[in-house]
Amino acid sequence: MQIDLTRVVITIINFIILYFILKHFFFKPVDTTLTNRQNEIDSRIKNAVENEKKSKQLVAQHDELLKNSKIEGRTIVEDYKNKAERVSEDILGDAHKEAQLILNRAKIEADRQREKAQDEIKNQVVDLALLVSEKALEGSIDEKQHRKLIEDFIAKVGI
């Protein structure tokens, strides 16, 4: 086999021309596409890292808000519980006052009824004593004297 020098030179020239054509039409666009793709991937990775940091911050904020909400909820429940206890105590106090007023009124009314009953008994005793003394004395003493005698009798008896 023989090597033909002209053929080798023409092949080298063809190869160099093909290289420049490929470089101009193929390598540059492919290189540009690969560079753009690499930049896009780098940008996405950077965005993913930033989004991860933001999500961690948001999770931390959410946890803090949840913790604060729980504390605030407990505080509100305690406040309402205290208010309910105060209202309950007020209601019980009012009920005790009302019960005491009712008892006092009942005692006053009972005292009035007792006094009224005592007055009625006194009057009946006086009337009976008048009748008895009238029958016994049959008119020898006037009514004023009868009254005086009866009042003295009642004072001695203690009615």
C-alpha positions in Angstrom: 0.0 0.0 0.0 1.2 3.3 -0.9 0.6 6.6 0.6 -0.4 9.2 -1.8 0.8 12.5 -0.6 -1.7 14.6 -2.5 -4.5 12.7 -1.1 -3.2 13.1 2.4 -2.8 16.9 2.0 -6.3 17.2 0.5 -7.7 15.1 3.3 -6.0 17.3 5.9 -7.3 20.4 4.1 -10.8 18.9 4.0 -10.5 18.1 7.6 -9.5 21.6 8.5 -12.3 23.1 6.4 -14.8 20.6 8.0 -13.5 21.6 11.5 -14.0 25.3 10.9 -17.5 24.7 9.4 -18.4 22.5 12.3 -16.9 25.0 14.7 -18.9 27.8 13.2 -22.2 26.0 12.7 -22.1 23.2 15.3 -19.6 23.8 18.2 -20.6 27.4 18.9 -24.4 26.7 19.1 -23.8 23.5 21.0 -21.4 25.3 23.4 -23.8 28.2 23.7 -26.7 25.8 24.4 -24.6 23.9 27.0 -23.5 27.1 28.6 -27.1 28.4 28.8 -28.2 25.0 30.1 -25.4 25.1 32.8 -26.4 28.7 33.7 -30.0 27.7 34.0 -29.2 24.6 36.2 -27.0 26.8 38.4 -29.8 29.4 38.6 -32.3 26.7 39.6 -30.0 25.2 42.2 -29.4 28.7 43.6 -33.2 29.3 43.6 -33.8 25.9 45.3 -31.2 26.7 48.0 -32.8 30.2 48.5 -36.3 28.6 48.6 -35.1 26.0 51.1 -33.8 28.8 53.3 -37.0 30.7 52.9 -39.1 27.7 53.7 -37.0 27.0 56.8 -37.5 30.6 57.9 -41.3 30.3 57.2 -41.4 27.0 59.2 -39.6 28.7 62.1 -42.0 31.7 61.9 -45.0 29.3 61.7 -43.7 27.4 64.7 -43.2 30.6 66.6 -46.7 31.9 65.7 -48.2 28.5 66.7 -46.4 28.7 70.0 -47.5 32.3 70.6 -51.1 31.3 69.6 -51.1 28.5 72.1 -49.8 30.8 74.8 -52.4 33.4 73.9 -55.1 30.8 73.8 -54.2 29.6 77.3 -54.2 33.2 78.5 -57.6 33.9 77.0 -59.0 30.7 78.5 -57.5 31.6 81.9 -59.0 35.1 81.6 -62.4 33.8 80.8 -62.1 31.2 83.6 -61.3 34.0 86.1 -64.1 36.1 84.8 -66.5 33.2 85.1 -65.3 32.6 88.6 -65.8 36.2 89.5 -69.3 36.2 88.0 -70.1 33.0 89.8 -68.9 34.6 93.1 -70.9 37.7 92.4 -74.0 35.7 91.7 -73.5 33.6 94.9 -73.0 36.8 96.9 -76.1 38.4 95.4 -78.0 35.1 96.2 -76.8 35.2 99.8 -77.7 38.8 100.2 -81.2 38.1 98.7 -81.6 35.1 101.0 -80.6 37.2 104.0 -83.1 39.9 103.0 -85.8 37.3 102.7 -84.9 35.9 106.1 -84.9 39.3 107.7 -88.3 40.1 106.1 -89.6 36.8 107.3 -88.4 37.5 110.9 -89.9 41.0 110.8 -93.2 39.6 109.5 -93.1 36.8 112.2 -92.5 39.5 114.9 -95.4 41.5 113.6 -97.6 38.5 113.5 -96.6 37.5 117.0 -97.2 41.1 118.3 -100.5 41.2 116.5 -101.5 37.8 118.0 -100.3 39.0 121.5 -102.4 42.2 121.1 -105.4 40.2 120.0 -105.0 37.9 123.0 -104.6 40.8 125.3 -107.8 42.4 123.9 -109.6 39.1 124.3 -108.3 38.6 127.8 -109.4 42.2 128.6 -112.8 41.6 127.1 -113.2 38.3 129.0 -112.0 39.9 132.2 -114.5 42.7 131.7 -117.3 40.2 131.2 -116.3 38.1 134.2 -115.9 41.2 136.4 -119.2 42.6 135.2 -121.0 39.5 136.0 -119.2 39.3 139.3 -119.8 42.8 140.3 -123.0 43.4 138.3 -122.6 47.1 137.7 -121.1 48.3 140.9 -117.9 49.5 139.2 -118.0 51.7 136.1 -116.1 50.8 132.9 -113.1 53.0 133.7 -112.5 51.2 136.9 -113.0 47.8 135.2 -110.4 48.7 132.6 -107.9 49.8 135.3 -108.5 46.6 137.3 -108.0 44.5 134.1 -104.9 46.3 133.1 -103.4 45.8 136.5 -104.4 42.1 136.3 -102.7 41.8 132.9 -99.6 43.6 134.2 -99.4 41.2 137.1 -100.0 38.2 134.9 -97.5 39.4 132.2 -99.4 39.0 129.0 
